[in-house]
Amino acid sequence: MNQHWDALKDHHAAVEGRPILDLFEDGTRAAEFTARADGMILDFAKTNIDARGRALLLQLAEAAGLADKRAAMFAGAKINETEGRAVLHTALRNMDTPLMVDGQDVTIALRETHARMTAFADDVRTGRFTGQGGKITDVVNIGIGGSDLGPAMAVLALAPFHNGPRVHFISNVDGAHAADTLQGLNPETTLVIVASKTFTTIETMTNAETVRGWMAQKVANPAAQFAAVSTAAEKTSAFGIASERVFGFEDWVGGRYSMWGPIGLSLMLAVGPEGFAAFLRGGAAMDAHFRTAPFAENLPVLLALVGIWHNQICGYTTRAVLPYDQRLSRLPAYLQQLEMESNGKRVAMDGTDLPYHSGPVVWGEPGTNGQHAFYQLIHQGTRVVPCEFLVARRGHEPDLAHQHLLLVSNCLAQSEALLRGRSLAEATAIMAKKGLTGAELDRQARHRVFPGNRPSTTLAYDQLTPFLLGQIIALYEHRVFVEGVILGINSYDQWGVELGKELALALQPMLEGKADTAGKDGSTRQLVDWARG
Ligand code: F6P
């Protein structure tokens, strides 16, 4: 492996600083550095990856054993080695293809649960299942992390397809989140879904108690308006939720990969089983592309290689995700968990220290909002931030097509500006026209220079539909997998969240004055004293 990393670093040293714009001179670059899958295009021509860089990156992927590891994941091998688990979220969207794991066809149980989930969603949506006050008008999903971010992002993304009850999300242990969400809801017509893979997560269990208390003020039997999504059947029944409204899944579905199954119940309620099925089909289409397309044309592989180039080779520490699609405004938050919880690891699978950096900091906001906030830094700051644009050809508001045009023109303008920049000569000419001369002209012009040569990719698609959303999410999931394989890490555990959880539990009695703070550092002691008032 080392020689592949070294070759890439040498190549980077040779081409660093070269204007990306020059690469377009032969007229073929845009077509050659664009890949397609089921109507979606990934244009990575505005990066400093040239034909040799791409070849070296593809060799790196080959040398990492990507093809075999991909096959192992889809076949149900226990690739999550630190937890001894398979990684089979892909089975949730490919339920009609039998898959044997430990001698059993796991898709039988998946289909059975999916059918129960569909029947329940139909019952709620048609009014066969009611609350004490009649037809369900509102659904509250209580969950956090993977039990919240995916469905919350998708429910917002698919607003034009909503045809069921209103869906709300409570995640934060901050009581403000429950209080504000419940404002205006009628407990007698509200269905509550407690979504927690483990059914032990303190935020979710605390909020579940709070919402049950809120409902109990008006509803004789609140548990009858509760459903649960979890791998822990005995814990859901201990909470009092009847088994017919409990939807289970296996431990080989990681939390941040779980929205394709029962964790997606809130999404299914919002868009209906048909809409949800289209979402699954989109994911399955991306799976098929990922499994069969040559690496050089494979969207998840290419997106991952662009990521490796920017982060581990060029040393750019963050990546901005910039959807020019307002309804994808929660995509960056969703990707923060997907990518940073998966690939934010400092040791390799074998426990040795990682010889390069782990995955990047992922952040972002929808365009055009971000343009009026942080793009200043992206264009003229001292650090390079690779940008990932997402944009649809068509919106869902035909009457507002002129606004969509404006949106698209802004998206294209930003990637062009990042690429092209504005030279000192150009800035000087602009300011000279305004009448400036001498030292003042020079000073003012320098503030108006854009260095350019800043890399970006654009993921372009026709329209944000359930199918398309499925494609996008599966694309990002597989990108994480490919990056993880190349880095040699386990993308499917999350030990890094444990220490804080343990310390929070220990601090609770200290804040209540029931335990003393001896052994705590001075700063923490001081803050506990402050919190106690
Ligand atoms: O933050 C850690 C984590 O375990 C995530 O991986 C997970 O998505 C989230 O907590 C919620 O866990 P659960 O679904 O078990 O409540």
Residues whose N, C-alpha, C, O or C-beta is under 5 A from the ligand:
A	BS01	F6P	I144 G145 G146 S147 A195 S196 K197 T198 F199 T201 T204 G255 R256 Q494 V497
